[in-house]
């Protein structure tokens, strides 16, 4: 029996690319079932692009300010991602909200990870907001992206206890470790086993 070709991943980054690196490392194992075929960014000169280049992965940059309107940027990003025929598109610290063009093309296969247990504490300050609220358990959520802010169907969640002495930085760093492991595990499961989305419920066979 011939092994199926690995699933094609396009990863979008805005910063250091630590989640990207975790995926690159996982993909070195043929049993993982996926490979990163391109890395896109919304800015030049970031470590995530350097990680991709070091791994021999094609890259592209779509800066919002390079386009007349946000809609033009969204259409260009969708076109550039589509050129790599991805099976799954992964926001790995990508700090831009995509629009209708992108979601029409990839909405059922575009995933993001958030450093809180959604639907609690959406937005860019998940750990800070969780600490301020006094929760005892924080964590990370992996989800399919929709037109809202951190509102899409949830794929997986992982809990991270909040310790008495936690600061925003210490909690964030512990969440990152759990978040990265969850991302790698579930990207692998999605591409190897498939998934369905029905009534907001994501099921992996």
C-alpha positions in Angstrom: 0.0 0.0 0.0 1.3 3.4 -0.9 1.4 6.0 1.9 -0.8 9.0 1.1 1.0 12.3 0.4 1.4 14.4 3.5 -1.3 17.1 4.0 -0.2 20.6 2.9 0.0 23.3 5.6 0.3 27.0 5.0 1.3 28.8 8.3 0.7 32.5 8.9 3.0 34.3 11.3 3.6 37.8 12.7 6.4 37.3 15.1 8.9 34.8 16.5 7.4 31.7 15.0 7.7 29.4 18.0 4.5 27.6 17.0 5.7 27.4 13.4 8.9 25.8 14.6 7.0 23.2 16.6 5.1 22.3 13.5 8.2 22.2 11.4 9.8 19.9 13.9 6.8 17.6 14.1 6.6 17.4 10.3 10.1 15.9 10.1 8.4 12.6 11.1 6.7 11.0 8.1 4.1 9.5 10.4 2.9 13.0 11.4 1.1 13.2 8.1 1.6 16.9 7.2 4.3 19.2 5.9 4.6 23.0 5.8 4.6 24.1 2.2 4.7 27.9 2.7 4.8 30.5 5.4 3.1 33.9 5.1 3.6 37.0 7.2 2.1 40.4 7.5 5.5 42.1 8.0 9.1 41.8 6.9 12.1 41.1 9.1 10.5 38.7 11.7 12.0 35.6 13.2 9.2 33.5 11.8 10.3 34.2 8.3 13.9 33.3 9.2 12.8 30.0 10.7 11.0 29.2 7.4 14.0 30.2 5.3 16.3 28.1 7.4 14.0 25.1 6.8 13.9 25.8 3.1 10.2 26.7 3.1 8.9 29.3 0.6 7.7 32.5 2.2 5.6 35.5 1.2 4.7 38.8 2.9 1.4 40.7 2.6 1.5 43.9 4.5 -1.8 45.6 5.0 -0.2 49.0 4.2 1.0 47.7 0.8 -2.6 47.7 -0.4 -5.2 50.5 -1.1 -7.8 48.9 1.2 -8.1 46.2 3.8 -10.4 44.4 1.4 -7.6 44.4 -1.3 -5.2 43.0 1.3 -7.6 40.3 2.3 -8.1 39.2 -1.4 -4.4 39.2 -2.0 -3.6 37.1 1.1 -6.3 34.6 0.0 -4.8 34.4 -3.5 -1.3 33.9 -2.2 -2.3 31.2 0.2 -4.4 29.5 -2.4 -1.4 29.3 -4.7 0.0 26.6 -2.4 -3.1 24.4 -2.4 -3.3 24.0 1.4 -5.3 21.3 3.1 -5.1 23.4 6.3 -4.2 27.0 7.0 -2.8 27.8 10.4 -2.6 31.1 12.2 0.5 30.7 14.4 0.6 34.1 16.1 -0.8 35.9 13.0 -2.0 39.2 14.3 -4.4 40.3 11.5 -8.0 39.5 11.3 -8.9 38.1 7.8 -12.0 39.1 5.9 -14.6 37.7 3.6 -12.4 36.8 0.7 -10.2 34.7 2.9 -12.9 33.1 4.9 -14.9 32.2 1.7 -11.8 30.4 0.5 -10.6 28.8 3.7 -13.1 29.2 6.5 -13.7 25.5 7.0 -9.9 24.8 7.2 -8.4 27.9 8.8 -7.4 27.4 12.4 -6.2 29.6 15.2 -4.9 29.2 18.7 -5.9 31.5 21.6 -4.3 31.7 25.0 -7.5 31.5 27.0 -10.4 29.1 27.5 -12.9 30.5 25.1 -15.5 31.8 25.1 -14.0 33.5 28.2 -11.4 36.2 27.6 -11.3 36.7 23.9 -9.0 39.3 22.3 -5.3 40.0 22.6 -4.9 40.0 26.4 -6.3 36.6 27.4 -3.9 35.8 30.3 -4.0 39.3 31.6 -7.8 39.4 31.6 -8.0 35.9 33.2 -5.6 37.0 36.0 -7.5 40.2 36.6 -10.8 38.2 36.9 -9.3 35.9 39.5 -9.8 32.6 37.7 -8.2 29.4 39.1 -7.8 27.7 35.7 -6.6 29.3 32.4 -5.5 27.6 29.3 -5.6 27.6 25.5 -8.2 27.0 22.8 -7.7 25.7 19.3 -10.6 26.7 16.9 -11.7 27.2 13.4 -11.8 30.9 12.5 -15.1 32.6 11.6 -16.0 36.2 11.0 -16.0 37.0 14.7 -13.1 37.6 17.2 -12.2 34.3 18.7 -15.7 33.0 18.2 -15.3 30.0 15.8 -16.1 26.3 16.5 -13.7 24.9 19.1 -11.4 22.0 18.1 -9.7 21.4 21.5 -8.9 23.1 24.8 -6.2 22.5 27.4 -6.3 23.7 31.0 -3.4 25.4 32.7 -3.7 26.1 36.5 -3.3 29.6 37.7 -0.7 29.7 40.6 -0.9 32.1 43.5 2.3 34.0 42.5 1.5 34.2 38.8 2.2 37.3 36.8 0.9 37.9 33.3 4.3 36.9 31.9 4.6 33.7 34.0 1.1 32.6 33.2 1.5 33.4 29.5 4.7 31.4 29.2 3.2 28.3 30.9 0.1 28.6 28.6 2.4 28.8 25.6 4.0 25.4 26.4 0.6 23.7 26.6 -0.8 25.7 23.6 2.1 24.6 21.4 1.7 20.9 22.3 -2.0 21.1 21.7 -1.5 22.8 18.3 0.9 20.1 17.1 -1.2 17.2 18.4 -4.5 18.4 16.8 -3.1 19.5 13.5 -1.7 16.0 13.2 -5.0 14.5 14.2 -7.0 16.7 11.8 -4.9 15.9 8.8 -4.6 12.2 9.5 -8.2 11.5 10.7 -10.3 14.2 9.1 -13.0 16.3 10.8 -16.6 17.4 10.6 -18.2 20.7 11.9 -21.9 20.5 12.7 -23.8 22.9 15.0 -20.5 24.4 16.2 -19.3 21.0 17.2 -16.0 19.8 15.8 -15.7 16.1 15.6 -12.5 14.1 14.7 -13.4 10.5 13.9 
